[in-house]
Amino acid sequence: MEAVKILQQPAEVTWNYDEDADVLYLALGQPRPALGIDIGDGVVLRYDEAARELVGLTLLGLRARLMRELAASP
């Protein structure tokens, strides 16, 4: 089985935050179509099956998580 490229230094990391939906999209390199793999806890990996590499992450509920953590900190 061919190895999966997990993280190599991309040419660029781009991001977009949808404030209304409270979702952060991170792209490793140029954004491109990819398979979304839900790994739980509001994290979706974006995986390019043809290239066999991770091409991005989607973080759901980012603001809500931050507010929870800040409220729990001493």
GIGILIN-V265877 format. One record per residue. N is the residue number from 1. RES is the residue in one small letter. SS is DSSP state (H for helix, E for strand, - for the rest). PSI is psi in degrees with one decimal (none if undefined). BURIAL is b if it has 9 or more other ideal C-beta (glycine too) atoms within 8 Angstrom, else e. Layout:
# GIGILIN-V265877
n=N res=RES ss=SS psi=PSI burial=BURIAL
n=N res=RES ss=SS psi=PSI burial=BURIAL
This chain:
# GIGILIN-V265877
n=1 res=m ss=- psi=131.8 burial=e
n=2 res=e ss=- psi=140.2 burial=e
n=3 res=a ss=- psi=147.8 burial=e
n=4 res=v ss=- psi=130.5 burial=e
n=5 res=k ss=E psi=111.2 burial=b
n=6 res=i ss=- psi=-67.9 burial=e
n=7 res=l ss=- psi=113.1 burial=e
n=8 res=q ss=- psi=156.6 burial=e
n=9 res=q ss=- psi=110.2 burial=e
n=10 res=p ss=- psi=161.8 burial=e
n=11 res=a ss=- psi=-34.1 burial=e
n=12 res=e ss=- psi=155.7 burial=e
n=13 res=v ss=E psi=123.1 burial=e
n=14 res=t ss=E psi=155.7 burial=e
n=15 res=w ss=E psi=156.9 burial=e
n=16 res=n ss=E psi=130.4 burial=e
n=17 res=y ss=E psi=123.4 burial=e
n=18 res=d ss=E psi=100.7 burial=b
n=19 res=e ss=- psi=-39.4 burial=e
n=20 res=d ss=- psi=-42.0 burial=e
n=21 res=a ss=- psi=-11.8 burial=e
n=22 res=d ss=- psi=53.2 burial=b
n=23 res=v ss=E psi=132.3 burial=b
n=24 res=l ss=E psi=127.0 burial=b
n=25 res=y ss=E psi=125.3 burial=b
n=26 res=l ss=E psi=131.0 burial=b
n=27 res=a ss=E psi=132.8 burial=b
n=28 res=l ss=E psi=105.2 burial=b
n=29 res=g ss=- psi=-161.4 burial=e
n=30 res=q ss=- psi=134.7 burial=e
n=31 res=p ss=- psi=140.2 burial=e
n=32 res=r ss=- psi=162.0 burial=e
n=33 res=p ss=- psi=140.9 burial=e
n=34 res=a ss=- psi=162.7 burial=b
n=35 res=l ss=E psi=132.6 burial=e
n=36 res=g ss=E psi=126.1 burial=b
n=37 res=i ss=E psi=110.7 burial=e
n=38 res=d ss=E psi=114.4 burial=e
n=39 res=i ss=E psi=9.7 burial=e
n=40 res=g ss=E psi=166.1 burial=e
n=41 res=d ss=- psi=33.3 burial=e
n=42 res=g ss=- psi=18.7 burial=e
n=43 res=v ss=E psi=125.3 burial=b
n=44 res=v ss=E psi=121.9 burial=b
n=45 res=l ss=E psi=140.7 burial=b
n=46 res=r ss=E psi=117.0 burial=b
n=47 res=y ss=E psi=125.5 burial=b
n=48 res=d ss=E psi=107.4 burial=b
n=49 res=e ss=- psi=-39.5 burial=e
n=50 res=a ss=- psi=-43.9 burial=e
n=51 res=a ss=- psi=-11.3 burial=e
n=52 res=r ss=- psi=51.3 burial=b
n=53 res=e ss=E psi=153.3 burial=b
n=54 res=l ss=E psi=128.5 burial=b
n=55 res=v ss=E psi=-0.9 burial=b
n=56 res=g ss=E psi=175.5 burial=b
n=57 res=l ss=E psi=146.8 burial=b
n=58 res=t ss=E psi=126.5 burial=b
n=59 res=l ss=E psi=114.7 burial=b
n=60 res=l ss=E psi=141.4 burial=b
n=61 res=g ss=- psi=37.0 burial=b
n=62 res=l ss=H psi=-48.2 burial=b
n=63 res=r ss=H psi=-44.7 burial=e
n=64 res=a ss=H psi=-41.3 burial=e
n=65 res=r ss=H psi=-45.6 burial=b
n=66 res=l ss=H psi=-46.2 burial=e
n=67 res=m ss=H psi=-39.1 burial=e
n=68 res=r ss=H psi=-46.9 burial=e
n=69 res=e ss=H psi=-40.7 burial=e
n=70 res=l ss=H psi=-38.5 burial=e
n=71 res=a ss=H psi=-31.0 burial=e
n=72 res=a ss=H psi=-16.6 burial=e
n=73 res=s ss=- psi=145.6 burial=e
n=74 res=p ss=- psi=none burial=e
